[in-house]
């Protein structure tokens, strides 16, 4: 019998009495892009959201939760958090600064309470799926509940494909 996994993200939600569903999936190898992971596990990419850690020109860290098949628009993202510029937090700093490894980053139970922005498109879905803080584990949660859990705000921060 498989041992039930409980991540810090799950504990954080439980402490706040926020409902979620734990999804456990298996795939070959280690890190996979969100697109590859959803194809391999036969999930609907439209509800799978990835968590990106960014760093500003002022060295502040901001966390963005965006659709898995989309790219962040750094200009829009910078504007919504009030900084001149943003770039991805270097991978070498991810675990030490945010507390998670690549492919398992979540906006819940981070090392510090960083500002979190969820792309506004998340509100168009009954639920979204985000990382549970461990590779191979996701959380199915209402976007509004995720925002409540981490004090997130909703903004349009993805690139338009015009």
C-alpha positions in Angstrom: 0.0 0.0 0.0 1.3 3.4 -1.0 2.1 5.8 1.9 -0.1 9.0 1.8 2.0 12.1 1.1 1.3 15.3 3.0 3.2 18.4 1.8 3.6 21.7 3.6 1.3 23.2 1.0 -1.4 20.7 2.0 -0.8 21.4 5.7 -1.1 25.1 5.1 -4.5 24.7 3.3 -5.8 22.4 6.1 -4.7 24.9 8.8 -6.9 27.5 6.9 -9.8 25.0 6.4 -9.5 25.5 2.7 -10.7 22.5 0.6 -8.5 20.9 -2.0 -8.0 17.6 -3.8 -4.6 15.9 -3.8 -3.6 14.5 -7.2 -0.8 12.0 -7.3 0.6 11.2 -10.7 3.6 9.3 -12.0 5.8 10.0 -15.0 9.2 8.9 -16.3 12.3 10.8 -15.3 12.6 14.0 -13.2 11.7 17.5 -14.3 9.2 17.9 -17.1 7.7 21.0 -18.6 4.1 21.6 -17.7 3.1 20.8 -21.2 5.0 17.5 -21.3 3.8 16.6 -17.8 0.1 17.1 -18.8 0.5 15.2 -22.0 2.2 12.3 -20.2 -0.4 12.2 -17.4 -3.4 12.9 -19.7 -4.5 16.1 -18.0 -6.4 19.0 -19.4 -3.7 21.7 -19.9 -6.2 24.5 -19.7 -6.6 24.1 -15.9 -3.0 23.3 -15.0 -1.2 26.3 -13.7 2.6 26.6 -13.2 4.3 28.7 -10.5 7.1 31.0 -11.5 9.5 32.7 -9.1 10.8 36.1 -10.4 13.2 38.7 -9.0 12.9 42.4 -9.6 15.5 45.1 -10.3 15.1 46.0 -6.6 16.0 42.3 -5.7 12.5 41.6 -4.4 11.0 38.2 -5.2 7.5 37.9 -6.7 5.6 34.7 -7.4 3.3 34.3 -10.4 0.8 31.5 -11.0 0.0 31.3 -14.7 -1.5 28.9 -17.2 0.8 26.0 -17.9 0.9 26.5 -21.7 1.4 30.2 -21.5 4.4 32.5 -21.0 4.6 35.4 -18.5 4.6 38.9 -19.9 7.4 40.5 -17.9 6.2 44.0 -18.8 2.7 43.4 -17.5 4.0 41.5 -14.5 6.4 44.3 -13.6 3.6 46.9 -13.8 1.2 45.0 -11.6 3.8 44.7 -8.8 5.1 48.2 -9.2 8.7 47.5 -10.2 10.8 48.6 -13.2 11.7 45.1 -14.3 11.4 41.4 -13.5 13.3 38.3 -14.6 13.2 34.7 -13.6 14.8 33.9 -10.3 18.0 31.9 -11.2 17.4 28.2 -10.7 20.4 28.0 -8.3 18.5 30.4 -5.9 15.1 28.8 -6.2 15.4 26.2 -3.3 17.3 28.6 -0.9 15.0 31.6 -1.5 11.6 30.1 -2.1 12.0 26.6 -0.6 11.1 24.5 -3.5 12.8 22.8 -6.4 12.2 23.2 -10.1 9.0 21.3 -11.1 7.6 21.4 -7.5 7.4 25.2 -6.8 4.1 26.2 -5.3 2.8 29.6 -4.0 1.9 27.9 -0.7 4.1 27.5 2.4 7.1 29.2 0.9 10.2 30.1 3.0 8.9 33.7 3.2 5.6 35.4 2.4 6.3 36.7 -1.0 3.7 38.6 -3.0 1.7 36.2 -5.2 -0.1 37.1 -8.4 -2.4 34.6 -10.0 -3.2 35.2 -13.7 -6.8 36.5 -14.0 -7.7 33.6 -16.4 -7.8 31.3 -13.3 -11.1 32.8 -12.3 -12.6 31.5 -15.6 -12.3 27.9 -14.3 -14.3 26.0 -11.6 -10.9 24.9 -10.3 -7.2 24.9 -11.2 -4.4 22.5 -10.6 -1.2 23.7 -9.1 1.9 22.0 -7.6 1.6 20.6 -4.1 5.3 21.3 -3.4 6.6 18.0 -4.4 7.3 16.6 -7.9 4.5 14.2 -8.9 1.9 15.9 -6.7 -0.7 18.5 -7.5 -3.6 20.3 -5.8 -7.0 20.8 -7.4 -8.3 24.0 -5.8 -10.6 26.9 -6.6 -8.5 29.9 -7.7 -10.3 32.1 -5.2 -9.3 29.7 -2.4 -5.7 29.6 -3.5 -5.7 33.5 -3.5 -7.2 33.4 0.0 -4.5 31.0 1.2 -1.6 33.1 0.1 -3.0 36.6 -0.1 -2.7 36.6 -3.9 -4.1 39.2 -6.3 -5.4 38.5 -9.8 -3.9 40.3 -12.8 -3.6 39.6 -16.5 0.2 38.7 -16.7 0.4 36.4 -19.7 1.7 37.2 -23.2 -1.0 37.8 -25.7 -0.7 35.8 -28.9 -2.0 38.6 -31.2 
